Amino acid sequence: MTMTKKTTTMFRRAALAAAVCSAPLVLGCEDEPVPTRPSVADANDWCEEHALPESMCAKCNPELAARFQEAGDWCSGHGQPESVCPLCHPMEPPPGMQKLPGAGEHQHDESHAEPRSEG
């Protein structure tokens, strides 16, 4: 089968488009920003076991821990992002869900919080 110049060009364009579209999948999401504390808890994004947004739960998503630590948002005493630490800075859970026992009663000790980087 002989390819015409038009067919060859079409195949090259398709290969280029496939490479460009799949690059983020191959390279990973390194440049993706660290999730931030939402103003209101969403029932569709809530970790009932750890009482914080699922998208920020480092216990359920261990790959997030390094990203939060690099961003300076880490509570080393509780192993969760400082901004949503269920004991230091608990969020009001979505309706029908509960806070962790003792949430908000914890005397926050700055010694277990990682220093936030400036800049």
C-alpha angles and dihedrals in degrees: 000000000000119000121220121224089253093053092047091051091049092052092048092051092048091050091049092049091049091050093048094046095047096045094090090052093050097041096044131225099290093137094049109118121247110260114256130216110277118227092232128028114246118215089215090057102040128118103210093189095057101023102233137090110301090224088062100037108120092186093059093034105035092176088071094062096079092047092052091045091051089050090052092243101121136122103202091186093063103022097237135101108287092227092062102021102154092220102036101034108011120187123222102259122233115273112289095022128099137229120238113272107268094019111156092010092085115111099232111229111202089207091077095048117091112238113259113240117236119231 
